[in-house]
């Protein structure tokens, strides 16, 4: 009987040890999974914010600001950008700051392009106005000369010059259209 009791006691010891080992292993496994989920979440959440912010800027914010620059180049619009909401110091945060810099540079270039377009338009308008003034004076001179001289050959030459003036006037109107004005 004592041998049976002793064997049962010896058998219960490894069983308890196995259950204890199983419990500790399960607890460690649950702890490791929880830590892995926390670490994965801390990496995935900034990546999602970076992706959402970059897509928002690329598809909505930047086109709207570029359109605003194109419509109002003289308004002195701000080139400030709202940073993407990733504020970590790791690589993901560095990528977010780099994207913010790209966004700011794109706005700066859009502003410069708007100024350049305005200057080119002003140049076209100036050229057109100067040419139209000269064309108007020349047309009046042709009309005056044709009225004073009865010579048919001279009148034919003056009519050809008048047709040339009409073509030049159309070219001036085309300059105005290129500058964005209605004729």
Order of alpha helices (4+ residues) and beta strands (2+ residues): alpha-alpha-alpha-alpha
